[in-house]
Amino acid sequence: MAFADGYQGVEAHGNTKLHAIHTNDKKQRHKIVGIDLEYNNEPEATQKPALCQLSIGKKHPVLLFQLRAAERCTVFDNFLADPSYTFAGFSIDGDKKRLERVNLEVANFVDIHKEWRVPEATKELDSLGDVSGMLIDDYYNVMKKKITDDEHKRWATLPLSMRHMKYAAKDAYAAYEIWNRITLTQDGLRRAKLEKEEPPKKRARSRWGWGDADW
């Protein structure tokens, strides 16, 4: 049976507030999607995803899809498998394995961990907090209230607490915002490069004396 509960006012950073929807039935349309997973409390060798978080930006609801409480949803399955969307996550190798255990696959899964590095990093691999701090005004470490190890074991338990909701929503939003900013930066650099390489248009005086004309 489908359910949907809305939660307003999840503070992210500055004046940014998130609206989270906890549901097991949702359609999406945007091209860039921040994605994160939380797991059940089984041993790692058999662990499965309990919750899938999806974000398409601060102006839209964050989807918290309770996989463990949902019947098989063709719309959701097809959405993850649609290659026209880019799903941006962080350290996704474990997520891929656990999704396979419930017969789910993300067609276009981008690992921010492997695609971008903090320029002045002092360790081999950057954490989500490192990258967020560099690209999103250092909001991540300030805004995110950690949940306890015991709470991390209860992602498959319903109802989820508000602390769980906030934690999950912020992770998905961070993944979206990071990849969106990286994508916009890359597009801007490519556009600037193309404009530099384009030969300037020749300009000639109009024979009628009405100013310059492009030829």
Beta strands, then each sheet from edge to edge (+ up, - down):
strand 1: 4-11
strand 2: 17-23
strand 3: 32-39
strand 4: 49-55
strand 5: 62-66
strand 6: 86-89
strand 7: 109-111
strand 8: 203-205
strand 9: 212-214
sheet 1: 1+ 2- 5- 4+ 3- 6- 7-
sheet 2: 8+ 9-
end
